[in-house]
Amino acid sequence: MTLLLTTWLPVEAFHALAGVILLCVAFSIARDRDHPRRIGSAAFWALLALTFLVGRKLPPPLVGGCVVALVALAATKQVGAPRRVAIDGAARLAESLRLRARLLWPPLLLALVAAGGALLLPRITWEGGRLVDPKQATTVALGLGVVAALLLALPLTRAGPRAPLRAGGRLLQELGWALILPQMLAALGGIFAKSGVGDVIAGGAKELLPDGAPLLAVVLYCGGMTLFTVLMGNAFAAFPVLTLGIGIPFIVQQYGGDPAIMGAFGMLSGYCGTLVTPMAANFNVVPAVLLELDDRHAILKVQAPFAALCWLFNVMAMGALVYR
């Protein structure tokens, strides 16, 4: 059997592409003398670009220093959006009437390429090597989908080659520091898991759970996932802590539950928490800002009833399926 070592399309190529885009955004901010937070914003995006471009080659303490600097710039409100430019409403309406449903073609193509690539790319080999690393196939497929959608959108909208960078750069600045909040919170969840928070939760759960109560373990696990997500703002941060503290020792090991079903419904329960927390600023606060809503919590209020119903469904479905 031939051992396949070469990866012809590494995920690092897309990391580098993202880094180049972020560096272009930082450069454009540095040149914009009218930008209200020119120096801090340029530094923020340049540091983030550095972590994408050469993060793997830097010593971990230096990468940690970059992360601390990013947090410091955001905490001191040195990162901001550019001044708003007046929009020609009539021209935008005319363009939307011209394109109509064709505006949906690029995102639809992105989804199809990402889904199809995630299934097919790991199976492709060439000259003794894999096209992609199977563990990174989904990320690579998503990157290819983005490139394909961009190549379709440019002729479709008749935009120049610089238009995606200008529009994308403005959107990145509107999102601001909230853009990296999911990654930061996911890393925080890993730190919590390494520091033994899961063991503390397991000890507390052991006192709360009576013997022979598998369904109560499901309720406690799903409820804990939702609560921790509300507090931390990200289900990825809550997942390792609650899974190590309640899911594996009780649902899987003690009561013989299926770990795949447990993990799937556990994450869905965490997402219910995402729908009702302002800590998930990139999902629930930034859209309200972009839409210029008077009520910054309007999105949370609309999502809350659906989140409650979805959580009840997750608990009932997991209770019915996880122990079969």
Secondary structure, 3 states (H helix, E strand, C coil): CCCCCEECCCCHHHHHHHHHHHHHHHHHHHHCCCCCCHHHHHHHHHHHHHHHHHHHHCCHHHHHHHHHHHHHHHHCCCCCCCCCCCCCHHHHHHHHHHHHHHHHHHHHHHHHHHHHHHHHHHHCEECCEECCCHHHHHHHHHHHHHHHHHHHHHHHHCCCCCHHHHHHHHHHHHHHHHHHHHHHHHHHHHHHHHCCHHHHHHHHHHHHCCCCCHHHHHHHHHHHHHHHHHHHCCHHHHHHHHHHHHHHHHHHHHCCCCHHHHHHHHHHHHHHHHCCCCCCHHHHCHHHHHCCCCCCCHHHHHHHHHHHHHHHHHHHHHHHHCCC
